[in-house]
Amino acid sequence: MKALHEAASRIHLGQIIMVLSGREAGKNAVVVRLDDSYVWLANGQERKYANPKRKNRRHIQPTRFIADEVSDAIQSHGFVDDAKLVFALNQYKKLNLKGGKSATKHRK
């Protein structure tokens, strides 16, 4: 799959994560902006790129996958279409249903 590749342990732009706390707990999202202690998340449906959710890094669980199309679009154009976010999350969900490896275990 070209759109997704495995990431190291650090959080990257375009990385797919699982939210661990808050109203959106258990849902997947894409990292669209990074800061020292916060990340901004969007999923293209409830959370659009224009209005991302700010989350503390301790409240998310990163997966091992990065959506290349999303990270490339943000780095080159400064924004990404919501359709690309939805597509990346759907590709990730298909990969997980087929038994792909994932690091979506909750922290203790």
N, C-alpha and C positions, 0 to 999 in steps of 0.2 A: 504494500500500500504506500503510495507516494506521499500522500498528504500527512501521514503520521509517522513519526520515528521516535525511538526511545530516547529518554533524557537521563541525565545524571541526577544526583540527589538534589541539586540546586533548583530553585524555581526560575523558570524562563518565560519570556514573552511568548504567548501562544500555547502555553502548556495547559493541558486539561487537568482539572482538579476536582476533588469532591469536597463539598462544604460540610464541615463537622458540627457547626453550631449555628443557632439562629433559625429564622423561619424557613430558610432554604436548606436546612440540614438534610443530607442524603442525596442532594442533587449535584449534578455535574455542571461545571462552567469552564470558561476559558479565561486565562489571565490576559488582560488587555493593557495593563499598565502596572509598573513596579515602583516601589518606594522602599526605604530602609526597613520599616516595620509593617507596611501595609501592601496589599495587592488590590487591584481593581478588577472585578469579575463581570463578565457579561455572558449571556447565553443566546442572544439573538431573538428571544421570544418575550419572556417577562422582563428581562434585563437587556435593554438595547445597548449598543456600543456608545451611543450619545449620553446614556445615563447609567454608568456601571456602578456596581455595588462595591464599596470599600470594605475590605475584610482584613482583620489582623492575621498575620501569617500563622499564628498558633491555632487558628480556627479553621484551617483548611488542611486537606491531605492531598499532596500532589501525586498524580499518576506518573507513569514513566513515558508518557506520550506527549509530543508537541505537534501541533498543527502547523506545518510549514507554510501553508497558504496564508494563514492568519498572521503569523509572525512576519513574513515577508511583506504583506500588505501594510502592516502598521509601521514597519521600519522604512519602507520606501515612500508611502503616501501619507503617513501620519494618521490613518484611520482604516477601518475595515468594514465591509458591508455586513449587516446582520445575517444575511443569507449564508455567508461563508462561515459564520459562527455556528449556525444551525447545522450546516453540512458537516463541519468538523465534529460536532458532538454526535451526530447520527452515525458517522463513520466509526467513531470510537465505540458507540453502543453496539454496532454490528460486530466489531472486532471482539468485544467482550462476550457477546452471546455465542460466538463461535469457539469460545474457550481460550481466547488469547490471554497472555499473562498480564496481570494488572496489579498495581500497588495501591489498592483502595481499602486497605485495612484501617480500622480506627486506631488512633493512638490511645494509650492508657494513661 
